[in-house]
Amino acid sequence: MSSGMKTTLQSITVSGQDVLGFMQRIMTQDIHQCTQPTLSSICQSSGKVTIIFWIQKDKDCAHIWVDQSLTTTFCQLIRHYDPFQ
Protein backbone atom coordinates (compact mmCIF):
# COMPACT_ATOMS: atom_id res chain seq x y z
CA MET A 1 0.00 0.00 0.00
CA SER A 2 1.35 3.43 -0.95
CA SER A 3 1.30 6.20 1.63
CA GLY A 4 0.53 8.77 -1.04
CA MET A 5 3.01 11.12 0.61
CA LYS A 6 4.54 13.59 -1.79
CA THR A 7 7.72 15.49 -1.15
CA THR A 8 8.22 19.10 -2.11
CA LEU A 9 11.84 19.41 -1.06
CA GLN A 10 14.21 21.66 -2.99
CA SER A 11 17.89 20.72 -3.12
CA ILE A 12 20.42 23.47 -2.39
CA THR A 13 24.20 23.12 -2.34
CA VAL A 14 26.14 25.58 -0.19
CA SER A 15 29.84 25.89 -0.93
CA GLY A 16 32.71 28.29 -0.46
CA GLN A 17 35.58 29.01 1.86
CA ASP A 18 35.00 27.39 5.28
CA VAL A 19 31.40 26.48 4.40
CA LEU A 20 31.31 23.70 6.99
CA GLY A 21 32.49 26.07 9.74
CA PHE A 22 29.93 28.64 8.60
CA MET A 23 27.08 26.11 8.68
CA GLN A 24 28.25 24.81 12.07
CA ARG A 25 27.88 28.30 13.56
CA ILE A 26 24.27 28.79 12.43
CA MET A 27 22.61 25.36 12.65
CA THR A 28 21.50 23.17 15.54
CA GLN A 29 23.33 19.96 14.55
CA ASP A 30 27.04 19.10 14.55
CA ILE A 31 27.88 19.42 10.85
CA HIS A 32 30.70 16.88 11.22
CA GLN A 33 28.16 14.23 12.25
CA CYS A 34 25.93 14.87 9.21
CA THR A 35 27.41 12.22 6.92
CA GLN A 36 23.85 11.12 6.10
CA PRO A 37 20.87 13.46 5.61
CA THR A 38 20.11 14.85 9.08
CA LEU A 39 17.23 17.01 10.24
CA SER A 40 18.43 20.39 11.52
CA SER A 41 17.25 23.96 12.01
CA ILE A 42 18.38 27.54 12.31
CA CYS A 43 17.16 29.40 15.41
CA GLN A 44 16.92 33.04 16.41
CA SER A 45 19.06 34.22 19.32
CA SER A 46 15.97 33.77 21.52
CA GLY A 47 15.90 30.08 20.61
CA LYS A 48 12.83 30.29 18.37
CA VAL A 49 13.14 27.99 15.35
CA THR A 50 13.35 30.01 12.13
CA ILE A 51 13.55 27.18 9.60
CA ILE A 52 13.84 23.38 9.54
CA PHE A 53 15.78 21.54 6.83
CA TRP A 54 17.75 18.38 6.02
CA ILE A 55 21.53 18.64 5.66
CA GLN A 56 24.38 16.34 4.65
CA LYS A 57 28.03 17.37 4.56
CA ASP A 58 30.43 16.57 1.76
CA LYS A 59 34.17 17.28 1.54
CA ASP A 60 33.85 20.98 0.80
CA CYS A 61 30.13 21.69 0.62
CA ALA A 62 26.81 21.10 2.36
CA HIS A 63 23.82 19.55 0.61
CA ILE A 64 20.56 20.93 1.96
CA TRP A 65 16.94 20.01 1.32
CA VAL A 66 14.25 22.47 2.30
CA ASP A 67 10.55 22.69 1.47
CA GLN A 68 10.14 24.45 -1.87
CA SER A 69 7.91 27.09 -0.31
CA LEU A 70 10.80 28.04 2.04
CA THR A 71 13.68 28.10 -0.45
CA THR A 72 13.78 31.91 -0.67
CA THR A 73 13.52 32.24 3.11
CA PHE A 74 16.38 29.79 3.59
CA CYS A 75 18.62 31.64 1.10
CA GLN A 76 17.83 34.96 2.80
CA LEU A 77 18.79 33.48 6.19
CA ILE A 78 22.08 32.19 4.82
CA ARG A 79 22.86 35.63 3.38
CA HIS A 80 21.90 37.27 6.69
CA TYR A 81 24.49 35.22 8.58
CA ASP A 82 27.20 35.43 5.88
CA PRO A 83 29.90 37.82 7.16
CA PHE A 84 31.22 38.33 3.62
CA GLN A 85 27.97 39.66 2.13
N, C-alpha and C positions, 0 to 999 in steps of 0.2 A: 504494500500500500504506500502510495506517495504522500508525503506530508503537504505538498502543494506550496511549500515555503519558497518564496522567491527572494533573491538577494539583489540589493541595489547598491552594492559597494563599488566605489571608485578607487582604482589603484593609483597611488602617488609615490614617486621615488624622490627622496630627499638626498641630495649629495652636496659635496663641497668640503672645504677645509674643516677638519674636526667636527664633521657632522654627527658622529656618534656622541661626542662630548656635549655638543649643542643639544641634541635630543635628550640626553641624560639629565640635563639641567631643567628641562621643562616638562617632562613626563613623569608619571607615577610608578613606572616599572624600571627595573635595572636593565638598561639597554643591552648589557653584556650577557644577560640571561635569555634574551629574546632570539634564540637561534631557530625557533619555530614561531609561527604567528601567535602573538600574545595580546590579550586585551589590555589596553592601557587608557589613560586619560591625561588631559591637561587641566589643571585646577587654577583658580584665582588665588591670590595671596590669602584670602579668607578661608580657603579650603573648598569653596564651591566648585563643583565639576563644570568645566566650560565645554568640553567635547570628549567623546569616547571614540576610540578607534582601535584597529588591530595594527600591530607593528612587528616586523621581523628585520633583524640586522643582517647585513652582508659585510663584506670586507671593508668597503669604503662608502657605504650608503645605507639608507634605511628604507625598507619597503613598507608602505602604509596603505591600509584600506579603511576608507571612511564612507559613510552613507553618502550617496550622490547629492542629496539635498544639502549636505553640510560641507561639500568640497570647498566652496568659496570661503566659508567661515574658517575652516581648517587652515587654508593658505594665508588668510589674514592674520590668524593667530601666530603662525610660524614667522611671518614678516614682523609682527609686533615684538617678538622676542629676539629677533636677529639683530645683534649689535652692529652688524656691518651694513644695515639698510640705510 
